[in-house]
Amino acid sequence: SSLAMSVLLTLLGAALCSLMVTSEVPTPTKLRLTGGKWYLIGFATNAQWFVSRRDSMKMGTAMLTPTADGDLDMAYASLNSDGSCWRMNNLAKKTDVPGKFTFKSQRWGNDNDMRVVDVKYDEYALVHTIKTKGSVSTVLNKLYGRGPDLNLDLLEKFKQFSLDNGILPENIAILPKNDECPAA
């Protein structure tokens, strides 16, 4: 039961003033990311750092652990080409809106407004995050899978969702498969 959603997104910049703007991305009620391991399959953002590093990025994993009070502990790991592991942890705090979390990245110092847009617990999750640092906001969409492969329909849905968010086609990536980091 895939959810057809059209998303309007806050866009910053004078060139974009004429667009209809809203900061609320709808999230279906009671939408939550279930815990366990997810594979990061799709990644899309117009952020400058990604544009320059995109070709070196590969599939990573996220271990998601819901806390007793409804927050979400997120541990990311990605194996680098030299065999070392890149890791990052964040605790996403729940909000009054089901499926919406906020967190401040310890590593990057930005504020994150994260929404679970669509999920099928045994298959995939589509996550939309607005990252803000100072006066600059960027959008990041992630497509997670329970396994390293997802069907083409879901990959296309992710691409279309990202295009609808104003992300340039060349900044929408289906990440190449990668070996996994050893458990931390």
ABEGO torsion letter per residue (X at the ends): XBBBBBBBBBBBEAAAAABBBBABBBBBBGBBBBBEBBBBABBBBABAAAAAAAAABBBBBBBBBBBAAGBBBBBBBBBBAAGBBBBBBBBBBBBABBGBBBBBBAAAGBBBBBBBABBBAAABBBBBBBBBBEABBBBBBBBBBABABBBAAAAAAAAAAAAAAGBBAAABBBBBBBBBBBBX
